[in-house]
Amino acid sequence: MMHEGRSFSSHERNCVYLNTGSAPAGGGRFANISAISGLDFPDDGRAVALVDWDHDGDLDMWISNRNAPRLRLMRNEQPRGNHFLMLRLVGNGKNTNRDAIGARVEVVLGGPGEHRPLIETLRAGEGFLAQSSKWIHFGLGKVDAIERVTVRWPGGVVEEFSGVVADHRYRLVQGSGKVQDVTSPARDTVLASSPQNVQSPSQTARVPLVELLPMPRSLYAEFNGQKRQLPFDDGRLLLVNLWASWCAPCRVELKEFSERYKELQDKGIDVLALSVEGLEEDARKAVNTARRVSEGKFPFLVGMATNSLVSDFQSEHNRHLPLHKKLPLPSSFLIDRQGRLSVIYKGKVSVDQLLVDAAHSEGDRHARMVRSSPVGRGGQSIKHPRVEQIAVNEAEFLRFYAAAELQGLGRIDEVARQYADVLKFRPESYMAQSNLGNTLAKLGRTTEAIDHLQKASRIKPDEAVPYYNLANILHGQGKISSAIEYYQKALNADPDFANAHKNLAITLQGRGRLVEAVSHLQQAIRIKPDDASPHLSLGLISKAQGNSDKAIEHLQKALQLNPDYAEAHSKLAMVLQEQKRVDQAIKHYQQALKIKPDFTEVRFNLANALYSRGKVGEAIEYYNQVLSIMPKNPVVLTKLAWIRATHPDAKWRDGAQAVALAEQCCQITQNRMVAALNALAAAYAEAGRFEEAVRWQLKAIELAGNADTTELKKQLESFKGGKPLRK
């Protein structure tokens, strides 16, 4: 990579920040001035040294880099107009070191106006791999008068020097009380640049891997468009080759594969040659591929690479070779008999090399280390414990790296496989046990998840996270007592675990232990005062206690902290609706839907609120939206049937539709829902089928049992009299 003129930090440019000073004038912040400073090079910078190189009174900068150019001199060529003072301190060599490192210098300015003293401390170095000049530089701005200079030497002695003039350099010797003017004229520094002999980036490499990670089940396309998984599940090796018809090395390579394919087969190696030309929009490229395949009469599998497959292989390359450099053509990947990546080939690979590499994945990690070393072939290496430990650490790192990447892609089953692989060689890994448990929980494999989380808690009994995650799983299983126990264990390990306080509070709330729940929610707020969710829970508890005003206060606080908190908008709307503040409730329901469009509960509640305000058309629209999501929801079906059967405005009544809705609801509920039977009776009455209306109303009254049936009986009399309902 060094020969390529690249940075170890992935081409990150140098950054320069300007201290804008204290508030309010400067805002107390740093401003990014990288571009305008002229220092934003894409070098792999290692050290910075400041020195007045040209003796013009301002500081210049030397920068050293790991890559070319190895040194840069940045001359400060800002227009002159400000003043300076430079001091070189000499200690007595007794109670103060000769270079006076650690001395504190105070410069008091004179002239009109008030001036704060300037203070600098002489340091041995200012940064990584760098030491600036031992000259102390003071920028004086427009002030050119200096009253005095005071030095507090490292031994504690304080000494004052006078007779100091701006724009000069002085040598201050401890104990002399006098200054020595050593000012020299500015010099014109001319540096000769040397040509940089940077080699062209290499496009060829053979990379045998020590750590064998499972390959993803990537998809490729056959020429008929059908998608297939990579075929590496039959106990044979698979060479996946990426090529293109316009690539001359690719054609040479494929020809050799064809001519010597029997040798590859005898060694247990299958070949899958995938053209990348299908990734381009130009359809002619795919035609070229098909023609080349037809002419070549390849004895092995061929197809078209997909974007996802190329992305997977690029990720595998980057994981083992963190250069983030695009794969060249051709590129090949040897997958072993267990579906693990064994060798990466960048550029053309010979059949002879493939025959040798067929056995690379065999044996243990140490054997692969020997085979992977350019100097270790045919020899042995010392199994030093430190080397072995480093290898194990690297193996663990690679799998955690892969797991993080796969997590971002949503491939949770492959994430679990990475952590499980870590536990094969490092079962005592707390992070692997904990992360595997969490991952298995996401996959619904709760029994296995609990086992691994318990192992993690035994490895590190003072860690709170495994207990917390165990509690969450148990709570989801309805094992409330056990969940409470593990939440408490998490809090014993970490009393300031805000999420544990919150979830324990929710669990206790479900058990009716409201006082304890409130206490834990208050603790969560103390730890994370900006978190809105505890205020939501406090609002729900206040509502359950019948204190609507307090509930509103908490819910409004939640929205103050997080205005886009859809659940808080929804719950606040419900409380407001109960207080008959329907118009306000509607606004919060609408805001909740704007934030979270798939919030079905809110759609239903909004429909109810709109209906209560006489906005029937809008209400029906929202009821129908809910029904499109939940077509068998009996409550919504009943509501719509009732509106179509009983609304005073004929515009909204439709007997046939009411009957259809009510019959569907009664079928779903198996005639065991009083409201549905009542709606069906009203629907029949609206349709003029009064005998059926009476029959179903009687069933509703019978099903109601000991409940108050006064209203139901009034409706029955109306049906007997041949009158539909108008509600």
N, C-alpha and C positions, 0 to 999 in steps of 0.2 A: 504494500500500500504506500509506503514511503516513496518508492520509485514512481508512483503515479502522481505524486504531488498532491496527495489528498490528506485530509485532516483526520486524526483519530476521533474527533468529535463530530464526524459526519458533516463536514463543510459548514459548521456553525461559524458565523463571523464574529470577530472581536466586538465586544460591547463596551461603550463608554457612557457613564452616567454623570450628570452635572448636579451637584448639591444646590438646590434652589433656595436654601436658607430656611429659617424658621418661619412659621406662620405669623401673621397672615400674608406678608408680602410674597414670600416664596412658596407658601403652602406647605412647608415642611416635607417636601417630597424630592425625589430624584427624577431628573428629566433625561430621557434617552437621546443623546446627541451623537450616537455612533456614526451616522452617515455624514453629518456636517463636520465632524472632527477630522475626517480623513483616516481614521484608524480601524475601520471596519473591514479588515482583511480576512479572507477565508483561510488564514494560516492556522497551523496547529501550534498556537502560541504557548510558551512555557515560562518566560520571565520578562520582567519590565524593570528597567533601571533609569532613574532621572538624574541628569547632570547638565550643567551649563557647558556644553561641549565647545561652543564657539565663543565663549566669554562675552556674550552680549547682554548679560543680565537676566535672561529668562531661561527656564529649564527646557532642555531637549530630552528626547526619549530614545533609549535603545530597547529594541524588542528582539528576543531570541525565540526561534521556532524549532520544532522537531523536524519539520520538512523544509523544503526550499521556498523562499530564501531563508538561510539559517539565521541571518541577522538583518534587522532593519534599523536605520537611523532616521528618526523623525525630528527634523529641525523645526523649532518654534519660530515662525516667521511672522508673528503678529506685529502690526505696526507699533513702533516705539512711542512712548508718550507717558508711560508709567515709570515709577522709580522702584529701586530694589536695594537690598542690603544682603551681603553674603559674609558668613562668619565661619572660620575654621578654629576649633577649640583644641588646646593642647593641655592635657592633664599633667600633674606633677609626678606621676608614676609611683606615688607612695599610697596615699589614701584615695587617689583617683587614677583610673587607668589612663594610659598615655593618649588614647584617642578620645577620652572624655565621654565614652558611650554612657548614656543615661543622664547627661547634663540637661538642665532645663534653662532655656534662654528666654528672657522677657525683654522686648523692645518697646520703650515708651516714646511715642511720637510727639512732636511739637507743632508749632504753627497754630493758626486760627482754627476755631472749632474744637469740639470734643472728639477725642480719639480713644478707642479702646486699645489697651496694650496688646501687642502681638506676642504669642507664646509658641515656642517649638521645643520639642525634645529630641535630642540626638539619639538615633537608633542604630543598631548594628545592621539591620536589614529591614526591608519593607514588603517583601513578598517571596513567593516560591522561587527558589533557584536564582535569587537576585539580591544584589546589594547596591543601593544608590550611593551617590557621592557623600562623603562625610562633611562636605560643606553644607551649612544650614542656610537655606534661602528664604528670605522674607520679601514678599511682594508688598510694596508700600502704596500702590495706587498713585494718586496725584499728590500725596504728601511728600515733601522733600526735606523736612526738618525732623531730627532725631534728638530727643533730650538725653536719653541715657540707655545703656544696655546693662542688664543685670543677669548674672550667671549663677545658678545654684548647681555647684559641682556635685558629682555623685557621692562624695564623702560628707555632704551636708553643709559645706562652706559656701557662703553667699558673697559674691564679689561684684562690684559695680565698675563699669567701664564708661568713660566719657570721651568726647572728641570724635565721635562717630559721625560720618557724613554719608548721605544717601548716595547710591550708585557707585559704591566702593566695595572692595573685598578686604577683610581684616583677619589677622591672625591674633587670637586671644590666648595668652599663656597664663595658666593658673598662677596666682600669687604676684603677678607683675603689676596689675592694675592699669596697664597701658595696652593700647592697641597698636598693631603693626600693620600698616597699609601695604598690601601685596597686590593691589589692583594692577592688572595687565590689560593691554589693549585687546579689543576684539580681534578675532582671527577668522580668516576665511578658510573653512575646512572643506577640502575637496576630497571625496572618497571615490575610488575607482570601483566600479561594479564588475563583478566577474560573471561570465555566462553560466547559466544553470543547465546542466546536462540531465534533463529529466527523461527517463525512459518512458516509452509508450506503455499504456496499461496492457497487462497480459490478459489474453483471452483464453488461455489454456491452463488447465490445472487438473491434477488427480488428487482427490481428497478422500482417503480411506478413513472411516469414522471409528473412533474408539467407543463412543456411546451410540447404541443402536436404538433409535426411537421409532415407534410404530408409525407407518405411513397412513395418512388419511385415505378413506375410501373415495377418492376423487372420481369424477365422471369424465369420460371422453365420448366422442360422437363417432358412430360409424358413418360411412359415406351415404347411407340412406337416411341419415338424420337421427337414428335411434341412439339413445344414451346408454352407456354401459359403465359399470364399475371396473376399476383396475383389477385384472385377474391375477391376484397373488394369494389365493387361498387354496391352491392345490399341492402344496409342499414342494414347489419348484421355485427357482430364482426367476426374477423378472427384470429385464432391462428396459426401462422406459426411455425412449429416444425422442428428443424434440428436434425437428428439422424443417426445412422449407425447400421448395423446388428450385429457387434461385440461388441457393447456398451451395457452392462448388464442393467444399469439404464435406457437406452433408451427403451429397451424391456419391462421393468416393467411399465414405464410411458405410452407407447403405449397401453399396456394391460388395464390399468386403463381408458385411454381415450375411448377405445372400449366398456368396460363394462358399463361405465356411460355416453355414448355419448348422450343418450336421455336427460339427465339432462342438458348437455351443449347446446343441440339444443333448449330445452325449454327456456334457458336463452339467446338465440340468438347468440350462439357462434358456428361457423363452425371451423373445423380443417383441416389444410393442412400439412401433414407430408412429409417432403422432405429428402431423403437420400443423404448424402454427398459423398457416395462411388462412384458415377459417376464422381467425380472430379479426381479420381486416374486412372492411366494408366492400372492398373491390371483389366482386364475384368472380372476376377473371382469374384471380389468384387461386381460388378453390378449384377452378377448371384445370389450371396448370398442375395442381397437385394430383387430381384424379388421372390426368394423362400420364404423369410421371409414374404413378403407381401401376397403371396399366402396362406401360412400357417395361417397367422394372420387373414385373412378375415376382414380387417379393414372396419368399416362402413363409414369412412370419406375419403376425397381425399388424394391420395398419389402420389408421383412423385420423380423426381431426381433434386437435387439442381444444379444450374449452377454456374460457377465461378463468373459471374457478380452478381448473386443474393447474394452469400455469401459475396462478396465484399461490396455490398450495405448494408447488415445487419451489417457487421463489422464496416462500416463507421457510421451507426446510433448508434451503441454501443459506439464507440469512441467519438462521438459528445456529448453525454450526460455523459459519463464516460471517461474522458481523460486519461486513463491508457495505452491505446494502447496495451492491452493484448488480445491475440487471444481468440475467443469464445470457450468455452468447449462444449463437447457433454454430454447430450443433451443441447440445447439452444432453447428458444421459445420466440416469439414476439407476443404480443396481439395488434391487430390493431382495432381501434374503428370503429363505424358505418360511420364516415366521412373520413375513409382512413388515420387516424393519428395514429402514434405509441403511445400506452398508457402505456404498462408495458413490461419490459425486464426481462426474467427469465433465469438465468445462473444455469444450473443443472436441476434436476428433479423438476417439479411443480405438485402439487396435483390438482385434480378436484375441491375440496372444495375451494382452493385458487382462482382458475379461476372463480368460481361462485361468489365469493366476489368481484373480480376485474372487473367483467363485467360492473359495474357501475362507475369505477374509472374516466373515462373521462368526466362524466356528471358534470354539474355545471360550475362555473367560476374558474379562476386561484386560488383564495383564498381557495375555497373548495378542490381543488386538493392538495394545500399545506398542508392542515390539514390532508387529507387522506394519504399523502406521509410521514408524520412525524411518526416515531415509537412511540412517546409519545403523539401524538395528536388524536389518534383514539377514536372516541366517545366523544371528547371534543371540545373546541373552542380555537382559537388563537386570540390575539388582532390585529386588523387591523391598526397597526401603520403605519403612512405615510412613514416613512423611510423604513420599511420592504416592503411595497408595491412598493416603488420606486426601491429598489434593485431587486425585482422580475421582474419588467418591464424591467430593464436594462439587467437582465439575459436572459429574453425572446428575447430581441432585439439582444443580442450577439449571442445566439444560431442560430438565423435565418441568421444573417450575416455570421457566421461560415459555416453554411450549404450552403449558396449562393456561398461563395468563393470556397468550395469544388466542388459543382456542376458546377461552371464556368469552373474549370479545366478539368472536364469530358465532357465539351461541351453540357451539358443538359440545354440549355438556357431557355426553357419554365419553367423548375422547378426553375431556378434561379429567374425568374420573380415572381413566386408564393411565394417564401420566402420573397421578398421585399414587395409584396402586403399584406402578413400576418402582417408584421411589421406595416404597415400603418393602419391596423384595430384597433390597440390599441395605436399607436403613430403617428397620422397623421401629427404632426408637425416635424417629423424626416426629416431633410434636406437630410441626406445621403440616406435614404430609397427612398425619392422622386426622388433624382437625379439618383441613381443607377437603380431604376425601369424604369425611362425614358430612360436611356442608353440601358437597356436590351430590352425594348419593341422596340426600334429603330432597334436593331439587328434582331428582329423577324419580322420586316416589319410592325409593328403596329404603324405607325408614328403619327397618330392622338392622340392616347393615350400617346405616348412618349412625344409629344409636351406639352400636358396637365400637365404631371407630372414634366417635366423640368421647365415649367412656375411656378408651385407651389413651386418648389425648389428655384427658383430665388426670389420669393416673401418672402419666409422664410428667406433667406440670400441674400439680394439684392447686397451685396458687394462681393459675391463670383463669380468668373469669369467662372468656369467650366460649370454651367448650360447654360449660354449664349453661350458659345463656342459650346456645344453639340447641342443646338437649331439651331445655325447657320449652323452646318454641315448637320442637317436634312433638313433644308430649302434649302440649296444649292443643296442637292440631289434631291429635289422636283422641282428644276428649279426656285425657288422664290429668285432670285439673290438679289434684292433690300433689302428684309427682311433679307437675310443671311448677307449682308454687315452691316446692322444695328446692328445685334446681335454680329457679330465679333467685332464691334466697342465698344459695351457695355462690352464685355469681356475684351477688352483692357483698357477701362475706369476703370474697377474694378482691373485689374492687368496689368499695362503697360509693364511688363517684361514676358508676356505670349508668349513664342516663337512660339508655334504651332498656336496660334491665329493670330500672325503676318504673318506666312507662308500661312495659309489658306485664310486669307483676301487678301493677295497678289495674290494668284492664282485666286480668285474670281474677283478682280479688273483687272487682266490681261485678263480674259475672256470678260470683258467689254471694253477692249481697253484702260484702264486707267493705262498705263505702268509706268508713272513717279511715281504715288502713289504706285504701286506694287513694284517697285524697292526700294522705301523708306522703306516699311515694311519688305522686304527681308533683307535689310541691318540691320534693327533693330533685326531681328531674328538671324542674324550672330553675332551681338554684344552680344546678350544674350547667345547664344549657339555657340561659335566659332568652335566647333568640329562637328557640324551637317552639313552633306553633302547636304541635300535636298534643302536648299535655293540657293546654288550654281547651282544646276540643274535648278531651276526655272529662275535664272538670265541668265543662258546659253540659255534657250528657248526664253526669252525676247530679248536678244541680237540677236539671230537668226531671230526673227520676225522683228527686226529693221534693218535687212540686214547687221549686223556686225558679220560676221562669225568668224573672228579672236578673237573677244571678247567672242563669244559664246564658242569657243574651250578652251579659257583660263578658263572660269568659270567651264566648264565640266571637264577639267583636274584637277581643284582644288577639285571638288566633288570627283573624283576618288582618289586623294591624301588622302583625309580624310577617304574615304571608298572604298578600292580597289574592294570590292565585290558588288558594287552598279550596278546592272544589267541595270537599267533604264538609268544611266549615260553613261554606255558603249554604249547602244543602240543609245541615242541621239547624242553622240560624233561621232559614226560611220556614222550617217545620215549627219551630217555637213561635215565630211571628204569626204563622197561620193559626196556631192554637189561640193566640191572643187576639184573633180577628183583625190583625194588621196584614190583610191579604195582599194589598198592593205592594207593600215592602217585601213580603214573602216572594211574590212573583218575580221581582227584580233579582233577588238572590238566587232563586231557582234558575233563572235565565243566565245569570253570570256563571253558575256552576256548570251548566251545559256548554257555555262558551269555552270554558276551561277544559272540560272533560265531556266531549260530545257523546261518548258511549255510556253515559251515566243513566242507566235505564230507570232506576228508582226515582231519580229527579224528574224524568219525563212524566212518570205517572203522577207524582205529587204536583207537578206544575199543571197537569191536565185537571186535577181536582180543584186546584186554586182558581184556574181560569173559569172552570164551570161554575164555581160558587160566585164569580163576579159576572155571570151571565154571558161570558164569551164562549158560547157553545161550539161554534165552528172550530176555533183554535183548540178547544179542549178535545174535541173528537179527533182532530188531526194528531195530537200528541198521544191519545189513547191508541190510535191505529199504529203509530210509530212503535209504541211498546209492543203491540200485538205482532208486528212484523218481526220483532226480535224474539218474543216469547209467545208464539201462536197458541199455546195451550194454557195460558195464564187464566185461571178461572175468575179472578177478581176483575181483570180488565174486560173479559168477555161479559161478565155480569153487568158491569158498569155501562158498557156500550148498549147491551140489550135493554137495560132499564131506560136509558135516554131515548132509544128508538121506539120504545113502547109507551112511554108516559109523558114526554115533554109537552107542555101546554102549546107550544108553537108547532103547527102542523108541518112547517118546513123541515123540522128535525125528526119527525115521526116516520117510521117505516115498519109496518107490522111484519111483513115477510122477512125483512132483514133482522128484526128483533127476534123472531122465532128461530131463525137459523143460528144466531149467536147464542141464544139461551139453550137451545137443544144441544149444541156443541159443548157448552159449559156443563150441562147436566150429565152428558155422556162421560166427560172427563172426570167429574166428581162422583160418578155412579149414584146420582140422585141423593147425595148425602150432605148437600150444602143448602141451607134454608134460603139464603139470599138468591141462589141460582134457581131454586124451585119457584120462589116468589116472582123473579124476573120472567121465568117461562110462562107463568100464569098470566102476568100482565101482557106479555107478548101475544099470547093466544087471544086475549081480550081485544087488543088493538087490531088483530087480524080478523076479528069477528067470530072467533071460534070459542064461544063462551062456555059451552059444556066442558071442553078441555081445560079452559081457564079455571073453572070451578074445581075440577078433579085435581089439578096440580096445586091449587091453592090449599085444598084440604090436606094434601100430602105435606105441604110446607108447614101447616099448623101442627100436624101430627109429629113431624120431625123436630119441631121446636121444643116439644116436651113441656117442661115446667117453666120455660121462659115466658116473658110477657108477650102474649099473642094478640093484644087488643087491636093493633094496627092491621095485622094480618086478617083478622076476622072482619074488620071494616071493609077491607078490600074484597073479601069473599062475598059480602053482601052486595057490593057494587057489581061484581061479576054475575051474581045470581039475577040481578036486575037488568042485565044486558048492557051495562055501562063500563066502558074502558076507564083506566086510571089517567088522571092528569096531575102530575107532580112537578 
